[in-house]
Amino acid sequence: MAEVKVPELAESITEGTIASWLKQKGDRVEKGENILELETDKVNVEVISEEAGVITELKAEEGDTVEVGQVIAIVEDNGEAGGSSEEKSEDTSKEEEGESKESEKSSDKEEKKEEAPKDDSKESDEEESSDDSERIVATPSARRMAREKGIDLSDINASDPRGLVRSQDVDNHGKQPEKSEAPKKEEQPQKQASGKPEKPVVREKMSRRRQTIAKRLLEVSQSTAMLTTFNEVDMTNLMELRKRKKDEFQERHDGTRLGFMSFFTKASVAALRKYPAVNAEIDGEDLVMKQFYDIGVAVSTDEGLVVPVVRDCDRKTFAEIESDIVDMAKKAQNKKLGLDDMTGGSFTITNGGVFGSLMSTPIINGTQAAILGMHTIQKRPVAIDDEKMENRPMMYIALSYDHRVIDGKEAVGFLKTIKDLIENPEDLLLEG
């Protein structure tokens, strides 16, 4: 017998949610074969069986939260596929018990039906009085008066708040026949107000990843002194350079396309070198100044935003950065990102412009000190000199930063450095 346990995932991950069982009870598995998909805060992980055999027990269901080291399944090396003989015998005995119970119930019902016709004469004599006594509460004098006048007690509107019909109610019945409808009309709006809402709603449980995103974004907004500064970039020179070089670039680098992200990544590395506080983070009472440039690039997926990390951007070429970004985006869409792909970033870039965002205030990612936001490119009139105006492709850029680490002067200088490098893209070649 072998126990399948939730494996060690990462230092910061202690639990996960079972997204789906790839194998069911009674299925045969081989050693190293995937048996379930586990959803964690960051990525989905496939859990394997350490032994070959048959799954005889599943100790958790889809949607359950399980902790690292918890036993979630049992694999028997000598088990029989489709369930053990003991389980089958238990199932057959349960079925027999169920059938016997059903037969007993049906026989009881038949006996009751046979007994029902007895004492018909008594029931017919007492039917009216028993119905009245069960449904209507009235005084003896009221009942007698109602019988004499041929009035049904259920038609009488009782003046007593408890619903007791008195003789005066019977006497007044012929004089005020319409009063009984009034209370019914008053009760209708009260029932609607206290009932369930009439408008349709759909309630669904948030995925573990969406819960984690919500929790961490709230923590960041509450635990940092976050501010955002803006600037705008004239994209004319960069777009012209890209237009001239994109075909040659793609041919030289095996189909890798030249996009804007590599330029902004390289510009960010240059700005981080110039303003090292932007590449820092707070650890207790210490300020950790990072000497590496691992840039996180936000990628949107069906389950939410993920931030895979492009390593050593200071030592990579434009083509290598573009290739890494494309690979990370594909892995994110296919749910193939590993924990190593998501951890250890020092700075993050998010591009809301791909969705048409003109301006936004991005939220800092985790313990980092800042995040750069790119936006859509839009033509706007720009003053070239005192007399000349031109329509130029302009982009707003934003830097959200932790004011505990970065002063406003550094934040503005950082964003101005990126603006200058993007507007003069040839200068990026001198940064090395």
C-alpha positions in Angstrom: 0.0 0.0 0.0 1.2 3.5 -0.9 -0.1 6.8 0.3 -0.3 9.7 -2.1 0.5 13.0 -0.3 0.5 16.6 -1.2 4.1 17.3 -2.2 6.4 20.1 -1.0 5.6 23.1 -3.3 7.5 26.2 -2.3 8.5 28.0 0.9 5.6 30.4 0.6 3.0 27.8 -0.4 1.6 25.5 2.4 -1.8 24.4 0.9 -3.7 24.1 -2.4 -7.1 23.2 -3.8 -7.8 20.1 -5.8 -8.7 21.3 -9.2 -9.5 17.9 -10.8 -8.8 14.3 -10.2 -7.2 12.8 -13.4 -7.7 9.3 -12.0 -10.7 7.9 -10.1 -11.2 5.2 -7.5 -10.6 1.8 -9.0 -8.3 3.1 -11.8 -4.9 1.6 -12.4 -1.9 4.0 -12.3 1.7 3.5 -13.1 4.7 4.9 -11.1 5.2 8.6 -12.0 1.7 8.9 -13.6 -0.3 12.1 -12.9 -3.3 11.4 -10.8 -4.6 14.9 -9.9 -4.2 18.6 -10.7 -3.6 20.8 -7.6 -4.3 24.6 -7.8 -2.0 26.7 -5.7 -1.8 30.5 -5.1 0.5 30.9 -8.1 0.4 27.9 -10.5 -1.3 24.6 -11.1 0.7 21.5 -10.1 0.2 17.9 -11.2 0.7 15.4 -8.4 2.1 11.9 -9.4 1.8 8.5 -7.9 5.0 7.2 -6.4 4.0 3.5 -6.8 2.2 1.5 -9.5 -1.2 -0.1 -8.5 -4.9 0.6 -8.2 -6.4 3.6 -6.5 -8.6 2.1 -3.7 -9.5 5.3 -1.8 -9.7 9.0 -2.5 -9.5 11.0 0.8 -10.4 14.4 -0.7 -12.8 15.7 -3.4 -12.5 18.3 -6.1 -12.7 21.8 -4.6 -11.3 20.7 -1.2 -8.4 22.6 0.3 -5.5 20.3 1.3 -2.2 21.0 3.1 1.3 20.0 2.2 2.0 16.4 3.5 -1.7 15.5 3.7 -2.7 12.0 2.5 -5.1 12.4 -0.3 -5.3 8.9 -1.9 -4.4 5.3 -1.3 -2.8 3.1 -4.0 -2.7 -0.7 -3.5 -0.1 -2.6 -5.5 -2.3 -5.8 -5.5 -5.7 -4.1 -5.9 -8.2 -5.0 -8.5 -9.2 -2.4 -11.1 -12.8 -1.3 -10.7 -12.9 -1.8 -6.9 -12.1 -4.7 -4.5 -14.2 -7.7 -3.9 -15.0 -6.5 -0.4 -16.3 -3.2 -1.8 -18.4 -5.1 -4.3 -19.9 -7.3 -1.7 -20.7 -4.3 0.4 -22.4 -2.6 -2.5 -24.5 -5.7 -3.3 -25.5 -6.0 0.4 -26.5 -2.4 0.4 -28.5 -2.9 -2.7 -30.3 -5.9 -1.2 -31.0 -3.9 2.0 -32.4 -1.0 -0.1 -34.6 -3.4 -2.1 -36.0 -5.0 1.1 -36.7 -1.6 2.6 -38.5 -0.5 -0.5 -40.6 -3.7 -0.4 -41.5 -3.1 3.2 -42.5 0.4 2.5 -44.7 -0.6 -0.4 -46.4 -3.3 1.7 -47.1 -0.8 4.5 -48.7 1.5 2.0 -51.0 -1.2 0.7 -52.1 -2.1 4.2 -52.9 1.5 5.0 -54.9 1.7 1.7 -56.9 -1.4 2.7 -57.7 0.1 6.2 -58.8 3.5 4.8 -62.4 2.6 3.7 -63.4 1.6 7.3 -66.0 3.8 9.3 -67.2 5.7 6.2 -70.4 6.7 7.9 -68.7 8.2 10.9 -66.3 10.2 8.7 -69.0 11.6 6.6 -70.9 12.8 9.7 -67.9 14.3 11.3 -66.1 15.6 8.2 -67.7 19.1 8.2 -67.3 19.6 12.0 -63.7 18.3 12.0 -62.7 20.6 9.1 -64.3 23.6 10.8 -62.6 22.9 14.1 -59.2 22.5 12.5 -59.4 25.5 10.2 -61.7 28.0 11.9 -61.6 29.1 15.6 -65.0 30.3 16.7 -67.2 30.6 19.8 -70.1 28.2 20.2 -72.7 31.0 19.8 -71.0 32.1 16.6 -71.1 28.5 15.2 -74.8 28.2 16.1 -75.6 31.5 14.5 -73.7 30.7 11.4 -75.5 27.3 11.0 -78.9 29.1 11.4 -78.0 31.7 8.8 -76.4 29.2 6.4 -73.1 31.1 6.5 -69.7 29.4 6.0 -67.4 30.3 8.9 -64.4 30.6 6.5 -66.1 33.5 4.8 -66.4 35.5 7.9 -63.9 38.2 8.7 -62.9 38.0 12.4 -62.5 41.3 14.2 -60.4 39.5 16.9 -56.7 39.9 16.2 -56.2 36.2 17.1 -58.7 35.2 14.4 -61.5 34.1 16.8 -64.9 34.4 15.2 -67.5 35.8 17.5 -71.3 36.1 17.2 -71.1 39.8 16.3 -68.8 38.9 13.4 -71.4 36.5 12.1 -74.1 39.2 12.6 -72.1 41.8 10.7 -71.1 39.5 7.9 -74.1 40.3 5.7 -73.7 44.0 6.3 -70.0 44.2 5.4 -69.3 41.6 2.8 -66.2 43.2 1.2 -64.1 43.7 4.3 -62.5 40.3 4.1 -60.5 41.3 0.9 -58.7 44.2 2.5 -56.2 42.4 4.7 -55.2 40.1 1.8 -54.2 43.1 -0.3 -52.1 44.6 2.6 -50.2 41.3 3.1 -49.0 41.0 -0.5 -46.3 43.7 -0.4 -45.0 42.4 3.0 -44.5 39.0 1.5 -42.5 40.3 -1.4 -40.3 42.5 0.8 -39.4 39.6 3.1 -38.9 37.0 0.3 -35.9 36.3 -2.0 -35.0 38.9 -4.6 -36.9 38.6 -7.8 -33.9 39.7 -10.1 -31.7 36.8 -11.2 -28.2 36.4 -9.8 -25.4 33.9 -10.2 -23.2 33.0 -7.2 -20.0 31.0 -7.8 -17.0 30.3 -5.6 -13.9 32.3 -6.3 -10.9 30.2 -7.5 -8.0 29.9 -5.2 -5.9 32.0 -7.5 -8.5 34.8 -7.7 -8.8 34.7 -3.9 -5.1 35.0 -3.6 -4.9 37.9 -6.1 -7.6 39.7 -4.2 -6.0 39.1 -0.8 -2.5 40.2 -1.9 -3.6 43.3 -3.8 -5.5 44.3 -0.7 -2.5 43.7 1.5 -0.2 45.7 -0.7 -2.7 48.7 -0.8 -3.0 48.6 3.0 0.7 47.9 3.9 2.5 50.3 1.6 2.6 54.1 1.1 1.8 53.8 -2.6 1.8 56.8 -4.9 1.7 57.0 -8.7 3.5 59.5 -10.9 2.8 59.9 -14.7 4.6 61.0 -17.8 4.0 60.7 -21.5 6.2 59.3 -24.2 6.4 60.3 -27.9 6.6 56.9 -29.6 7.5 58.4 -33.1 11.1 57.4 -33.2 10.6 54.0 -31.7 7.8 53.1 -34.1 9.9 54.3 -37.1 12.9 52.2 -35.9 10.7 49.2 -35.4 9.1 49.6 -38.8 12.5 49.7 -40.5 14.1 46.8 -38.6 11.3 44.4 -37.8 11.6 42.3 -40.9 15.3 42.0 -40.7 15.1 41.3 -36.9 12.5 38.5 -37.4 14.5 36.9 -40.2 17.8 37.0 -38.2 16.3 35.6 -35.0 14.3 32.6 -36.3 10.9 34.3 -36.4 11.1 36.3 -33.2 9.1 39.5 -33.6 10.5 42.8 -32.5 7.9 44.3 -30.0 7.8 47.3 -27.7 8.3 45.2 -24.5 12.0 44.5 -25.1 12.6 48.3 -25.4 10.7 49.1 -22.2 12.5 46.3 -20.4 15.9 47.5 -21.5 14.9 51.1 -20.6 13.8 49.9 -17.1 17.1 48.1 -16.5 19.0 51.3 -17.3 16.7 53.4 -15.1 17.0 50.8 -12.2 20.8 51.2 -12.4 20.5 54.9 -12.2 18.0 54.8 -9.3 18.8 51.7 -7.3 16.1 52.4 -4.6 13.5 51.5 -7.2 15.1 48.0 -7.3 14.9 47.6 -3.5 12.5 46.2 -1.0 11.9 46.5 2.8 12.7 43.4 4.9 11.8 44.2 8.5 14.0 47.1 9.5 16.4 46.6 6.5 16.4 47.9 3.0 17.5 45.2 0.6 19.2 46.7 -2.5 19.0 44.2 -5.3 22.0 43.9 -7.6 20.2 41.8 -10.2 17.5 42.7 -12.8 14.8 40.0 -13.0 11.9 41.8 -14.6 8.3 40.5 -14.1 6.0 40.9 -17.1 2.3 40.8 -16.2 0.3 38.4 -18.4 -3.5 38.1 -18.4 -5.1 34.6 -18.3 -8.6 33.3 -18.0 -8.0 32.7 -14.3 -6.5 36.1 -13.6 -3.3 38.1 -13.9 0.0 36.2 -13.5 3.5 37.7 -13.4 6.2 35.4 -14.9 9.8 36.6 -14.5 12.3 37.2 -17.2 15.7 36.6 -15.6 19.0 38.6 -16.1 17.5 41.2 -18.4 20.7 43.3 -18.1 22.7 40.5 -19.8 20.1 39.5 -22.5 19.7 40.8 -26.0 16.5 42.3 -27.4 15.8 39.0 -29.2 16.3 36.9 -26.0 14.0 39.1 -24.0 11.3 39.0 -26.7 11.6 35.2 -27.0 11.4 34.8 -23.2 8.3 37.0 -23.0 6.5 35.0 -25.7 7.4 31.7 -24.1 6.2 32.8 -20.7 2.9 34.1 -22.2 2.3 30.7 -23.9 3.1 28.8 -20.7 0.7 31.0 -18.8 -2.2 30.5 -21.2 -1.6 26.7 -21.2 -1.3 26.6 -17.4 2.3 25.3 -17.6 4.1 27.9 -15.6 6.2 26.5 -12.8 6.9 28.0 -9.4 10.4 29.1 -10.5 8.9 31.1 -13.3 6.8 33.2 -10.9 9.2 34.0 -8.0 12.1 36.3 -7.4 11.3 39.3 -9.6 12.8 42.6 -8.6 10.6 45.0 -10.7 7.4 44.5 -12.8 6.1 45.9 -16.0 2.4 45.7 -16.9 0.9 46.7 -20.3 -2.7 47.7 -20.0 -2.5 49.3 -23.4 -3.1 45.9 -25.1 -6.7 46.2 -23.7 -7.1 49.9 -24.7 -6.3 51.4 -21.3 -5.4 55.1 -21.8 -4.3 55.7 -18.2 -4.2 53.7 -14.9 -2.6 53.4 -11.5 -1.1 49.9 -11.3 -0.7 48.2 -7.9 2.8 47.2 -6.7 3.5 43.5 -7.1 4.2 41.7 -3.8 7.2 43.1 -1.8 8.7 45.0 -4.7 9.1 48.8 -4.4 7.6 49.8 -7.8 5.8 48.8 -11.0 5.8 50.4 -14.4 2.5 50.8 -16.3 2.4 51.1 -20.1 -0.8 52.3 -21.9 -2.3 52.5 -25.3 -0.7 54.5 -28.1 -2.9 57.4 -29.2 -2.3 60.2 -31.6 -2.5 63.6 -30.0 -1.5 67.1 -31.1 2.0 68.0 -29.8 3.7 71.3 -29.8 7.0 70.9 -31.7 8.1 74.5 -31.3 6.5 77.8 -30.6 4.8 77.8 -34.0 4.5 74.2 -35.2 2.0 71.5 -34.0 2.0 67.8 -35.1 -0.1 64.8 -34.4 2.2 62.3 -32.7 1.7 58.8 -31.4 1.8 59.3 -27.6 1.7 56.9 -24.7 1.1 57.7 -21.0 3.3 55.8 -18.7 2.8 55.4 -14.9 5.1 54.5 -12.0 3.4 53.3 -8.9 5.9 53.2 -6.0 6.3 52.7 -2.3 7.0 56.1 -0.8 8.6 54.4 2.2 11.5 53.4 -0.1 11.4 55.8 -2.9 11.2 59.6 -2.7 9.2 61.6 -5.2 12.3 63.0 -6.8 13.6 59.5 -7.5 10.3 58.3 -8.9 10.0 61.3 -11.3 13.6 60.9 -12.3 13.1 57.2 -13.0 10.1 57.8 -15.2 11.9 60.6 -17.0 14.9 58.3 -17.8 12.5 55.8 -19.4 10.8 58.6 -21.4 14.2 59.8 -22.7 15.4 56.4 -23.7 12.2 55.4 -25.5 12.1 58.7 -27.4 15.7 58.1 -28.4 15.9 54.3 -28.8 19.4 54.3 -30.3 20.7 55.4 -26.8 19.6 52.0 -25.5 22.4 50.4 -27.5 24.9 52.4 -25.5 23.5 51.1 -22.2 25.0 47.6 -22.9 
